[in-house]
Amino acid sequence: MEGPNVRTFAARAAGAGGVGSDCGGGMKVSFRSLLIRENYFRPLGSSTLRAAVRRCGGAAVRRGEQSEDEANRRQEEAKVTMGPMKLEHALHAARALVLADLAAGEVARADIVSLVEDAIAHRRWWVEQWPEGVAYVAGLVAQDVQDALLERYGRWPLCPVCTQGGDLHALDVEPELGPDPHWVCGKTAVAVAPVGSLGTTL
């Protein structure tokens, strides 16, 4: 295409349908006209095309902004729904469950209890960032304390299913991130006890 035909075709395309707006200087721009310009006239660089999309309110940009806004809105709603009382209740419950398991293994010494308090402080901040995770706090605190004990003292709690055969290994918390956490033997897949109830099995 060349000469008057090109100009006529471009003029019709510029007035055709599509997402368009006044992008300054009184010129109407649409995605279709951008494509025609790219295909039949000089190529548009990627930065030029992105700038035109941003100026003209491209649908893809709007969808990205809406997704981010929706995620922020859901997070704020979760914070309001959770409230400080629900958070504190979940943290107190997690502390009590883990301390009960430590007492069941006769390891609830003052220095170890301080590890529980450190885990509670960390998970308070964590839930404030992600309110939907409030139901997972007990299992996470149990894992935090277990990791801290491993670094300082050794494996805890030992699996009662395998210790009789001389295989000393720690129980795992399952699910790692979920409600209703249990202490589980990772080798036999036996659920030993819910977190907070090791006293019934040890």
C-alpha positions as CSV (number, residue, x, y, z in Angstrom):
1,M,0.0,0.0,0.0
2,E,1.3,3.5,-0.9
3,G,0.3,7.0,-1.7
4,P,-3.3,8.2,-1.1
5,N,-4.5,4.6,-0.3
6,V,-2.1,4.4,2.7
7,R,-3.3,7.8,4.1
8,T,-7.0,6.9,3.6
9,F,-6.6,3.5,5.2
10,A,-4.7,5.0,8.2
11,A,-7.3,7.8,8.6
12,R,-10.2,5.3,8.7
13,A,-8.3,3.1,11.2
14,A,-7.6,6.0,13.5
15,G,-11.4,6.7,13.7
16,A,-12.3,3.0,14.1
17,G,-13.4,1.3,17.4
18,G,-11.0,0.3,20.1
19,V,-9.8,1.6,23.5
20,G,-8.8,5.2,23.0
21,S,-8.6,8.5,24.8
22,D,-7.3,12.0,24.3
23,C,-3.5,11.6,25.0
24,G,-2.6,15.2,24.7
25,G,-2.5,17.7,21.8
26,G,-6.1,16.8,20.8
27,M,-4.9,13.6,19.0
28,K,-7.1,10.5,19.4
29,V,-5.1,7.2,19.8
30,S,-6.4,3.7,19.8
31,F,-4.7,0.3,20.1
32,R,-5.9,-0.4,16.5
33,S,-4.3,2.7,15.2
34,L,-1.1,1.9,17.1
35,L,-1.0,-1.5,15.4
36,I,-1.6,0.0,12.0
37,R,1.1,2.5,12.6
38,E,3.5,-0.3,13.7
39,N,2.7,-2.5,10.7
40,Y,2.5,0.1,7.8
41,F,4.6,3.0,9.0
42,R,7.6,3.2,11.3
43,P,7.9,0.5,14.0
44,L,7.1,1.6,17.5
45,G,9.7,0.8,20.1
46,S,8.5,-1.2,23.2
47,S,9.1,1.8,25.4
48,T,7.0,4.0,23.1
49,L,4.2,1.5,23.0
50,R,4.2,1.1,26.8
51,A,4.1,4.9,27.3
52,A,1.1,5.1,24.9
53,V,-0.7,2.3,26.7
54,R,-0.1,4.0,30.1
55,R,-1.3,7.4,28.7
56,C,-4.3,6.0,27.0
57,G,-5.5,3.7,29.8
58,G,-4.8,0.3,28.3
59,A,-6.9,-2.6,29.5
60,A,-3.9,-4.7,30.5
61,V,-2.6,-1.9,32.7
62,R,-6.0,-1.4,34.3
63,R,-6.3,-5.2,35.0
64,G,-2.9,-5.2,36.7
65,E,-3.9,-2.2,38.8
66,Q,-7.3,-3.7,39.7
67,S,-5.6,-7.0,40.7
68,E,-3.2,-5.2,43.1
69,D,-6.0,-3.1,44.5
70,E,-8.2,-6.1,45.0
71,A,-5.4,-7.9,46.9
72,N,-4.9,-4.9,49.1
73,R,-8.6,-4.6,49.8
74,R,-8.8,-8.2,50.8
75,Q,-5.9,-7.9,53.2
76,E,-7.4,-4.8,54.8
77,E,-10.8,-6.6,55.2
78,A,-9.0,-9.6,56.8
79,K,-7.3,-7.3,59.3
80,V,-10.6,-5.7,60.2
81,T,-12.3,-9.1,60.5
82,M,-9.5,-10.6,62.6
83,G,-9.2,-7.8,65.1
84,P,-6.7,-7.6,67.9
85,M,-8.7,-9.9,70.2
86,K,-8.8,-12.7,67.7
87,L,-5.0,-12.4,67.1
88,E,-4.2,-12.4,70.8
89,H,-6.5,-15.4,71.4
90,A,-4.7,-17.3,68.7
91,L,-1.3,-16.5,70.1
92,H,-2.2,-17.4,73.6
93,A,-3.7,-20.7,72.5
94,A,-0.5,-21.5,70.5
95,R,1.7,-20.7,73.5
96,A,-0.4,-22.9,75.8
97,L,-0.3,-25.8,73.3
98,V,3.4,-25.7,72.8
99,L,4.1,-25.3,76.5
100,A,1.9,-28.3,77.2
101,D,4.0,-30.4,74.8
102,L,7.3,-29.2,76.3
103,A,6.0,-30.0,79.7
104,A,5.0,-33.5,78.5
105,G,8.6,-34.1,77.5
106,E,9.9,-32.5,80.8
107,V,11.8,-29.9,78.9
108,A,9.8,-26.8,79.9
109,R,12.8,-25.0,81.5
110,A,13.0,-21.2,81.8
111,D,15.5,-20.9,78.9
112,I,13.3,-23.0,76.7
113,V,10.2,-21.1,77.6
114,S,12.0,-18.0,76.4
115,L,12.3,-19.6,72.9
116,V,8.5,-20.0,72.9
117,E,8.1,-16.3,73.7
118,D,10.5,-15.4,70.8
119,A,8.4,-17.6,68.5
120,I,5.2,-15.9,69.6
121,A,6.6,-12.4,69.0
122,H,7.7,-13.4,65.5
123,R,4.4,-14.9,64.6
124,R,2.5,-11.9,66.0
125,W,4.3,-9.8,63.4
126,W,3.8,-12.5,60.7
127,V,0.0,-12.6,61.2
128,E,-0.2,-8.8,61.2
129,Q,1.3,-9.0,57.7
130,W,-0.9,-11.9,56.6
131,P,-4.1,-11.9,58.7
132,E,-5.5,-15.0,56.8
133,G,-2.8,-17.1,58.4
134,V,-4.1,-16.6,62.0
135,A,-5.5,-20.2,61.9
136,Y,-2.0,-21.6,61.2
137,V,-0.2,-20.0,64.2
138,A,-0.2,-23.0,66.5
139,G,1.6,-25.3,64.0
140,L,4.0,-22.6,63.0
141,V,5.0,-21.8,66.6
142,A,5.5,-25.5,67.3
143,Q,7.9,-25.7,64.3
144,D,9.7,-22.5,65.3
145,V,10.4,-23.9,68.8
146,Q,11.4,-27.3,67.4
147,D,13.9,-25.6,65.1
148,A,15.3,-23.4,67.9
149,L,15.7,-26.5,70.2
150,L,17.5,-28.4,67.4
151,E,20.0,-25.6,67.0
152,R,20.7,-25.4,70.8
153,Y,19.8,-28.7,72.5
154,G,18.9,-31.4,70.0
155,R,15.9,-33.1,68.5
156,W,12.5,-32.6,70.0
157,P,10.0,-34.2,70.4
158,L,11.4,-37.7,69.8
159,C,9.1,-40.1,68.0
160,P,7.6,-42.6,70.4
161,V,6.7,-44.9,67.5
162,C,10.4,-45.5,66.5
163,T,12.4,-45.0,69.7
164,Q,11.7,-48.5,70.9
165,G,13.7,-49.8,67.9
166,G,16.6,-47.5,68.6
167,D,15.7,-45.1,65.7
168,L,15.9,-41.7,67.3
169,H,14.3,-39.0,65.2
170,A,12.0,-36.1,65.8
171,L,8.3,-35.9,65.0
172,D,7.2,-33.5,62.2
173,V,4.3,-31.0,62.3
174,E,1.8,-31.7,59.6
175,P,0.4,-29.8,57.9
176,E,3.4,-27.4,57.9
177,L,1.1,-24.5,57.0
178,G,-2.5,-25.3,57.9
179,P,-5.1,-25.6,60.6
180,D,-5.4,-28.5,63.1
181,P,-1.7,-29.4,63.2
182,H,-0.5,-32.8,64.4
183,W,2.7,-34.4,65.5
184,V,3.4,-37.1,62.8
185,C,6.1,-39.7,62.4
186,G,7.7,-38.9,59.1
187,K,8.9,-42.5,58.6
188,T,5.7,-44.4,59.3
189,A,3.2,-41.6,58.5
190,V,1.6,-42.3,61.9
191,A,-0.2,-39.3,63.5
192,V,1.0,-39.4,67.1
193,A,-1.0,-36.6,68.6
194,P,-2.4,-33.1,67.9
195,V,-0.1,-30.3,68.8
196,G,-0.7,-29.7,72.5
197,S,-1.5,-33.3,73.3
198,L,1.8,-35.1,73.4
199,G,1.2,-35.8,77.1
200,T,-1.3,-38.5,76.1
201,T,1.3,-40.5,74.2
202,L,4.8,-39.8,75.8
